[in-house]
Amino acid sequence: MSTATAAPPSRAATTSVTVVGIRGHRRVELFRAAAVAGGLGEPAFVDWRDVCAGDFDIAPGSTVRLESPGEDAEVDRLLRGAERPAEHGEIVGLAAWYEGLLTAARRVERATSGRLLNPVDDLAVMFDKRRCHALLRERGVPVPDGFAARDYAEVRAAGWPRVFVKPAHGSSASGVVALALHKDRVSAYTSAALDGGRLFNELRVHHYTDERSVAAIVDRLGADGLHVERWMPKAAHDGRVFDLRVVVIAGRASHVVARTSRTPLTNLHLGNARGDLPAIRAAVGPQRWAAAMAVCERAAACFPGSLHAGVDLMLSPGYDRATVAEVNAFGDLLPGLLVDGRDTYAAEVAAL
């Protein structure tokens, strides 16, 4: 009888979850820690660089999580199919990036026989604000009135006095312009700035009143497509306007952050601050809060194949109307926010 000992199973054979992401990024590390703590074991890892090159493997039957491909200049270049990397903060090739992301994600989809936690069809809609807006409206989810545009002249011609101009494929408020239009003057708030003929996203909000500068920024963004929304008045608390990032996990509104600002742009990386959520909830009241969370769940339900979605929700000044601004495929990075002792990643692992 043979006395040979069978080789131990490989990690690929025993791992039930695979993460596609940027090596060493905190998103990947936070999910890895949650998976281990939640009993799923050490996830396998595939780098987006390898996906772009078509040189990767995924264990049969593995559940696959696509993580954000952002914050890596080489991955950004590969997704755009560009010869040179973008400079830090440069806004360039958003439409090409979008097509590259879908192409890469389809490679992962074809390579796995298991479940994809972020279906590519969902990514395709969430990363196109025009399509996402249309789908939400079709399903009865409240969204601002909006239209597609290609340049500043089309925005002006619509005759809407206050609008948010958004790159069709942008994220993290990159290139978003809060624009007030009058007969002979304009007022625009944006983190975008032109420098040497290139457009950059900066970590502070600029206020422009020169129409030529505003038009130049919007025209540059318009080359990749624009989504224009009516500017909805936002509720305020403690002297600052706010909106809510609500992470919906497995169909239920789970983790919520209030993003407060003294400008129309509330994204936290622009020098804004988390608001006092318990105080805001108390001001809104339990019935209106429950109704607002139900709106977020309805928005996420438009993407039933996705385990989670980050919904940006605006409340009217009287808290009596909730309107969805955006739905984010990778909107679950809320460091340090615990609900029932779990961060967003631990809650997602538990939902699996």
Secondary structure, DSSP 4 states (H G I P E B T S, - for coil): ---PPPPPPPHHHH--EEEEE-TT-HHHHHHHHHHHHTTS-SPEEEEHHHHHHT-----TT-EEEEPP--S-HHHHHHHHT-SSPPPTTB---HHHHHHHHHHHHHHHHHH-SS-BSS-HHHHHHHT-HHHHHHHHHHTT-----EEEESSHHHHHHT--SEEEEEETT--TTTT-EEEEE-SS-EEEEEEEEEETTEEEEEEEEEEE--HHHHHHHHHHHHTT-EEEEE-PPPPEETTEEEEEEEEEETTEEEEEEEEEESSS---GGGT-EE--HHHHHHHH-HHHHHHHHHHHHHHHHTSTT-SEEEEEEEE-TTS--EEEEEEETT----TT--BTTB-HHHHHHHH-
